[in-house]
Amino acid sequence: MSTPVGSLGRRPASPPAGPKALQAEATRERLIDTTISLLRDRSYQGATVFEVAKAAGLTPGALQHHFGSKAALMMQVTDAILRASGPEGVAWPAAGQPLAERCRGLLQALWQRVYEPPRFLAAWAVYFGSGGEAELRSHIAQQRRGLAQALHQRFLQVLPELTDAPDSKALVQLVLSSLRGLGVARLFGPAPKDERAQLELLARLVEAHCQSASARASAARRKAPAAPAKPTSPRRSRT
């Protein structure tokens, strides 16, 4: 069973609030969690203000009091999902581990954190369903760019061999696109055996790329001209 998204996607701790503020925050989280469940089960069109409020045991007016509109609710939903998918709180492989272990561990961590959980498909239900809502789409695009940048930085921390590789950004984008495709394919049901095989191939691809990048860096260092020796001043003989 997956952990509720509200608990994973909470905002950073703020100063203590009064009972009413705490109750309002709990209600907002309940509405967000309920919306995510409906997105998974009924799609974006099915997660109406009325259906979300009904499933949460509230009135549509109460939902609008907390979020104002469906678009505003969906912004908060995608924010919660993307916060829950961020790199914080994950046991990423240490840079000192063998390269093959780091590559496999990195791919597994990305898959388990971002793409395998049911919240991933809930987010894509919003992405696919919000084509006519420019403000919501713009908000989502900005949030996804921030997540992609954070994951790229984590990639380079785990695999410093790629730091100076000119195509490291393209490699990271290729890996994330592949994982994204695996995640979307789970719309038709999970296929653990196929997923494991594809994750292994991706890990080997990343490992080979890191090895190639290391070899190029070593060759460049060997070809680099040696720094000229500093001239030494002649010693004066003592008389």
WOZIMO-V24645 format. One record per residue. N is the residue number from 1. RES is the residue in three letters. SS is DSSP state (H for helix, E for strand, C for the rest). PHI is phi as a letter, one per 40 degrees, with the letter a starting at -180 (* if undefined). OMEGA is omega as a letter, one per 20 degrees, with the letter a starting at -180 (* if undefined). Layout:
# WOZIMO-V24645
n	res	ss	phi	omega
N	RES	SS	PHI	OMEGA
N	RES	SS	PHI	OMEGA
This chain:
# WOZIMO-V24645
n	res	ss	phi	omega
1	MET	C	*	a
2	SER	C	c	r
3	THR	C	c	r
4	PRO	C	d	a
5	VAL	H	c	a
6	GLY	H	d	a
7	SER	H	c	r
8	LEU	H	c	a
9	GLY	C	b	a
10	ARG	C	c	r
11	ARG	C	c	r
12	PRO	C	d	a
13	ALA	C	d	r
14	SER	C	b	r
15	PRO	C	d	a
16	PRO	C	d	a
17	ALA	C	b	r
18	GLY	C	c	a
19	PRO	H	d	a
20	LYS	H	c	r
21	ALA	H	c	r
22	LEU	H	c	r
23	GLN	H	c	r
24	ALA	H	c	r
25	GLU	H	c	r
26	ALA	H	c	r
27	THR	H	c	r
28	ARG	H	c	r
29	GLU	H	c	r
30	ARG	H	c	r
31	LEU	H	c	r
32	ILE	H	c	r
33	ASP	H	c	r
34	THR	H	c	r
35	THR	H	c	r
36	ILE	H	c	r
37	SER	H	c	a
38	LEU	H	c	r
39	LEU	H	c	r
40	ARG	H	c	a
41	ASP	H	c	a
42	ARG	H	b	a
43	SER	H	g	a
44	TYR	H	c	a
45	GLN	H	c	a
46	GLY	H	c	a
47	ALA	C	c	r
48	THR	C	c	r
49	VAL	H	d	a
50	PHE	H	c	a
51	GLU	H	c	r
52	VAL	H	c	a
53	ALA	H	c	a
54	LYS	H	c	a
55	ALA	H	c	r
56	ALA	H	c	a
57	GLY	C	g	a
58	LEU	C	b	r
59	THR	C	c	r
60	PRO	H	d	r
61	GLY	H	c	r
62	ALA	H	c	r
63	LEU	H	c	r
64	GLN	H	c	r
65	HIS	H	c	a
66	HIS	H	c	a
67	PHE	H	b	r
68	GLY	C	g	a
69	SER	C	a	r
70	LYS	H	c	a
71	ALA	H	c	r
72	ALA	H	c	r
73	LEU	H	c	a
74	MET	H	c	r
75	MET	H	c	r
76	GLN	H	c	r
77	VAL	H	c	a
78	THR	H	c	r
79	ASP	H	d	a
80	ALA	H	c	a
81	ILE	H	c	a
82	LEU	H	c	r
83	ARG	H	c	r
84	ALA	H	c	a
85	SER	C	c	a
86	GLY	C	c	a
87	PRO	C	c	a
88	GLU	C	c	r
89	GLY	C	g	a
90	VAL	C	b	r
91	ALA	C	c	a
92	TRP	C	c	r
93	PRO	C	c	r
94	ALA	C	c	a
95	ALA	C	c	a
96	GLY	C	c	r
97	GLN	C	c	r
98	PRO	C	d	a
99	LEU	H	d	a
100	ALA	H	c	r
101	GLU	H	c	r
102	ARG	H	c	a
103	CYS	H	c	r
104	ARG	H	c	a
105	GLY	H	c	r
106	LEU	H	c	a
107	LEU	H	c	r
108	GLN	H	c	a
109	ALA	H	c	r
110	LEU	H	c	a
111	TRP	H	c	a
112	GLN	H	c	a
113	ARG	H	c	a
114	VAL	H	b	a
115	TYR	H	b	a
116	GLU	C	c	a
117	PRO	C	c	r
118	PRO	H	d	a
119	ARG	H	c	r
120	PHE	H	c	r
121	LEU	H	c	r
122	ALA	H	c	r
123	ALA	H	c	a
124	TRP	H	c	r
125	ALA	H	c	r
126	VAL	H	c	a
127	TYR	H	d	a
128	PHE	H	c	a
129	GLY	H	c	a
130	SER	C	b	a
131	GLY	C	d	a
132	GLY	C	c	a
133	GLU	C	b	a
134	ALA	H	c	a
135	GLU	H	c	r
136	LEU	H	c	r
137	ARG	H	c	r
138	SER	H	c	r
139	HIS	H	c	r
140	ILE	H	c	a
141	ALA	H	c	r
142	GLN	H	c	a
143	GLN	H	c	a
144	ARG	H	c	r
145	ARG	H	c	r
146	GLY	H	c	r
147	LEU	H	c	a
148	ALA	H	c	r
149	GLN	H	c	r
150	ALA	H	c	r
151	LEU	H	c	r
152	HIS	H	c	r
153	GLN	H	c	r
154	ARG	H	c	r
155	PHE	H	d	a
156	LEU	H	c	r
157	GLN	H	c	a
158	VAL	H	c	a
159	LEU	C	b	a
160	PRO	H	c	r
161	GLU	H	d	a
162	LEU	H	c	a
163	THR	C	d	a
164	ASP	C	b	r
165	ALA	C	c	a
166	PRO	C	c	a
167	ASP	C	b	a
168	SER	H	c	r
169	LYS	H	c	r
170	ALA	H	c	r
171	LEU	H	c	r
172	VAL	H	c	r
173	GLN	H	c	r
174	LEU	H	c	a
175	VAL	H	c	a
176	LEU	H	c	r
177	SER	H	c	r
178	SER	H	c	r
179	LEU	H	c	r
180	ARG	H	c	r
181	GLY	H	c	r
182	LEU	H	c	a
183	GLY	H	c	a
184	VAL	H	c	r
185	ALA	H	c	r
186	ARG	H	c	r
187	LEU	H	d	a
188	PHE	H	c	r
189	GLY	C	h	r
190	PRO	C	c	r
191	ALA	C	b	a
192	PRO	H	d	a
193	LYS	H	c	r
194	ASP	H	c	a
195	GLU	H	c	r
196	ARG	H	c	a
197	ALA	H	c	a
198	GLN	H	c	r
199	LEU	H	c	r
200	GLU	H	c	r
201	LEU	H	c	r
202	LEU	H	c	r
203	ALA	H	c	r
204	ARG	H	c	r
205	LEU	H	c	r
206	VAL	H	c	r
207	GLU	H	c	r
208	ALA	H	c	r
209	HIS	H	c	r
210	CYS	H	c	r
211	GLN	H	c	r
212	SER	H	c	r
213	ALA	H	c	r
214	SER	H	c	r
215	ALA	H	c	r
216	ARG	H	c	r
217	ALA	H	c	r
218	SER	H	c	r
219	ALA	H	c	r
220	ALA	H	c	r
221	ARG	H	c	r
222	ARG	H	c	a
223	LYS	H	c	a
224	ALA	C	c	r
225	PRO	C	c	r
226	ALA	C	c	r
227	ALA	C	c	a
228	PRO	C	c	r
229	ALA	C	c	r
230	LYS	C	c	r
231	PRO	C	c	r
232	THR	C	c	a
233	SER	C	c	a
234	PRO	C	c	r
235	ARG	C	c	r
236	ARG	C	c	r
237	SER	C	c	r
238	ARG	C	c	r
239	THR	C	b	*
